[in-house]
């Protein structure tokens, strides 16, 4: 009740350059306001009290979804979760991203929250992080006078902290086109569909016939940042998926290794041990589904 | 930081262009509620989880609590009011608007991430048991687990859940919670050390029975105490019955700070407590320290929506700008603890301006002239000084109340938590009565209970009259009549062995270390007991000090009847929906089995559920038959001028009260009690119920902990500046009893002299420090005397002198 916001100065910017310049001048007391569905909650809880909010929703051309065969997929940072879920090109070519969008919060949140915000908030359970990790994505960040591309693997530093410098603004997510034979999936376990993940997993398997040419497995909510489960991936890379009990045993092994690679904490939603079990369950199930899809 | 700039915003709201100038930090929700008075769009969780604030913005559903009003500039807003116009109160359309994602709220306990609805699924009607609201719900049970509690849109019973949906969130999680206590345990090692050994139920109950009987034999039955909390089903009644049969009067219940003073006031003034009649629309409703959006045991939130739609008026009395204050036509912001003086002022205006109903006063009152004479001895200026409420507002309140008919008036807990609670609620009762609002449609009415076993009867108070004088002496006679003792009486008896020693205690539904006043004293008392038995769902600070811990089954885990709060006189079926986990037993079974081992089996049953039929006997229905019916509701007979008092009139002056030993008439000495504010404690501490939780409970439930993760204390920005305090930081709040830390939030709408702290805080994640009962617990700051309401033993828990400082 009555969780009003703390007082702040609001500045609306109209270009990326203006934003970066203002971020630089304002120092640590300024934060960017996109959808606000994470930021405003932290402010209401008085866990963050920024003196200045920089409202970037008026900057044009930051909410587009583009795709072509050469450059792959580009999603503007201000694209809403709902627009991502509704995008047919994402649904067709990068289904794990659509799956992540579809389980994020409520309709009301999806209509307002943005992908830039989801990544910038850097929660260990950020919905888009595991799929983007498996897709080899990068984020484009504009800073004062310069721009850089940060691979998503290097983007999350610790809970709530990204690699962005004080003057930088995340403008776009870039996802390269997938090799042929690639199948991706995102699975999340939470108490309710609308709740934050207790554990989540994204998988991308590149098939070469019945061989797993490349496995990419990313886990969320089971470590300080979302990460690739490299050991689990190695267990599967180059292995033949021949069906039968041999395959079942292999998949269980991969799931087990993934669970062991994770380092979850105990919190209100679950104990660490339970979360590890969930990792094994999600990875196992994800593998099953992705394999079934190839065979269909 | 720049000076406050206001932003001009134009939005289209429900088809109407609205222009407004706003501060940048105002949310769209605040503007819709406060500026545009839309009562159906509510603030619930405030963080986008509950949906209560949903509006459509440019054809998309959004949570207005998470949108800045400035971001609604140029947008087309449609609220529930527009969608449901013509459909008064709560509707399926509203529910669909608030919760548009089918199945998204269903809990998936088994960890299989499967789609809801693919397993065996049943729907059973029941009632929420989390708070006194008892909203009717449709429980969804899948594969033996409760997955959701939807509002019951079919039975015609009150179903609009609290804005935050605390029951809907909390209950499924508690039923499947990872930290539920699952088997009986006994303490090994030192008390509070946290070392436990699992034992059988037999060993647990045998140990308890042996000790209780041993204490009874050596010191008398009064040396065994019970501490009871807010009842859900029959457990409170069972515990009272056991106490009676055992022969102990040493029973602490919430009655000392909840409901009893105002019930007594009603009984002695017009013969019975009354409740707001929301079967008919009042023309005016007064919410005095009560906010039905979040908690209701009285005037419903649906009723308020209807009232406002029909053009009715609302007056809110609250030190905080609550939901009802925002919507009010008149918001009275009193000094915390000064409600008695305010009531006196209102009554004075009504008397002196002759705003009362002449006919009633002439023919239906006793003692009016005495009151009039006495009330001439103080001035409205004195009232203003004591209450901080401008005289003009007091007059406006009184005149509006007296002239707008019919008027319903609901008072909340704060009025029962003062040393003058009885006289304060007496003054309010008189005000109701002489303004003609008692027993009229749309006013405040006496309820005729449906036929079921009266609680006093079930408690066996006639068969085993309580020897209350053994523990209360001649004090607190209303407590004596209401089968409870105040907690401070028990702690003092434990510590000082006066008037009798207390050696053993059993606590159910209760966490005394967090919810009784003066926690340090409570701690010392608990540490002194020979035996502490606690029945609980989870480890809590009090449970951590137990010798025997009993794992309780909760509502929905067994067949149950809800008959409380007694003054709403309704009885509800709470069917069993799921199995209890582990070896959990419902409290009714625990008490029933304990009673048998104590040799008191003649007053108990083979199976505790037999009592359900006993409770229903006067209705002629068995419990099984009653389950179909679900509820028995009271009758409202509107018997105007039928006063069950000795004179058969409204007793402004009550000889009965005089005979008992208390002031027969509300008097200025008690109502206009001066407040001592020493220099070193220049601010006044108060608190309110936190919407996310039920009192001190459920701090380990994820869905509600994310809504209110920290204890928040509010100060006016001026006050924070004066004491060098920074928003967002943890600060100290201190009284002469103790010192705690809470996180600071600034709020311009409270009086700069007031500190609004959070109640009920402990930390399930801090096992190593006794679950953090000293860190942020407001009862570290509250006194346990020496001033008491002489009739009930109540203490002033609102308006305590305090100070704040940087941590």
Interface residues (C-beta under 8 A of the other chain):
Chain A: X1 X2 X3 X4 X5 X6 X7 X8 X9 X10 X33 X36 X37 X40 X41 X44 X45 X46 X47 X48 X49 X51 X53 X55 X57 X82 X105 X106 X107 X108 X109 X111 X112 X187 X188 X189 X190 X191 X192 X193 X194 X195 X196 X267 X268 X269 X270 X271 X274 X277 X278 X281 X282 X285
Chain B: X1 X2 X4 X5 X7 X23 X24 X25 X26 X27 X30 X43 X44 X46 X47 X48 X49 X51 X54 X60 X61 X62 X63 X65 X66 X67 X68 X70 X71 X100 X101 X103 X104 X105 X106 X107 X108 X109 X111 X112 X113 X116 X163 X164 X173 X178 X291 X293 X294 X320 X321 X322 X323 X691 X700 X701 X702 X703 X705 X706 X708 X709 X710 X712 X717 X727 X728 X743 X744 X745 X746 X747 X765
